[in-house]
């Protein structure tokens, strides 16, 4: 079982100076976010997570190519929930992807299961790539679970940028997020600095300062941008308009991608795998693999993929009847849910027992309206491991969710969060360490 190890230090003694400069959001939402404690994984657990996360990434990659090549637009819109204006850009096959983070439940003898995959705009990067190794090295003799993450980021981005250069997209690489959002900006600037070390011409530009010239290009301060890293979800961008609300600037940016005038990181294809409807697609392809492969004339999943699906993924469907008929507890998730929002837990009789809407009660009505209008997938419930951790407010009885980064197809590190039965935006970050027998 995973366990918690408290550091012999107070929050204010740890999160100051250099650490506070690198992780200025160590407090968020009016409380601690980063804890002076470690989540301790046995070496065999960490090794299995690394191997399993790469296996799941390969499965996602194969299913993505199937979706891009073999599924009609109607399926992408109706079953995966893509806005029609995203389709042309999402069908462009980019040979490498950027940063993705799978969410795993690690629960002792019950095994490990991947419950979803953020392939579009994952965060938690500086605390995983920098903070974990810093705390572990300063306070313990354990090994860090994410020590190679920065170099993995550099390798993945270099491959993507070389690909775009071959497409004629050479020049400034802009890294962008909302300038006022401290966490997003810090994540974005961490990636920018890692890429700048490789010799690329990089700059940070807030989203609100980018200029789109339809049919021409994307500009920042008069400079034309070749490649844009955007920590901004595509399902938001597609709806963006100008200040007057008349010009669809989000669609204009996507058209630049289609025209080959702009490269995106993560590529636009990531919106297909970001949809939680994609999890139901993978499970359907697994259950109907013989029929599917006979229809498309090629093998989709090899025996290793099938074994990984059976071991690491959960039954996921577009409707809940199989769970209710068999009296199996399940989870309902909005297609575009983030930070647990729009997620509900149901017992074996189909009764809702828990739901998550975020911490901000002033926005509750708008958030509920946004997620209630989304389609949902239904996934078999797999219990999280219960853990107790010390916080400034006293002992917290929570549940562990382990994020596993896969960057450019390679495992890169772990992001443990301890929150409720549905991991929401009030969860604590507790860095991942590895102990050897």
Beta strands, then each sheet from edge to edge (+ up, - down):
strand 1: 3-6
strand 2: 27-28
strand 3: 31-32
strand 4: 37-42
strand 5: 99-106
strand 6: 112-118
strand 7: 143-144
strand 8: 172-176
strand 9: 202-204
strand 10: 211-213
strand 11: 217-220
strand 12: 223-230
strand 13: 263-265
strand 14: 316-317
strand 15: 330-334
strand 16: 343-346
strand 17: 352-356
strand 18: 376-380
strand 19: 385-391
strand 20: 394-407
strand 21: 410-419
strand 22: 428-429
strand 23: 432-435
sheet 1: 1+ 4- 23- 7+
sheet 2: 2+ 3-
sheet 3: 6+ 5- 20+ 19-
sheet 4: 6+ 5- 20+ 21- 22+
sheet 5: 9+ 8+ 12+ 11- 10+
sheet 6: 9+ 8+ 12+ 13+
sheet 7: 14+ 18- 15+ 16- 17+
end
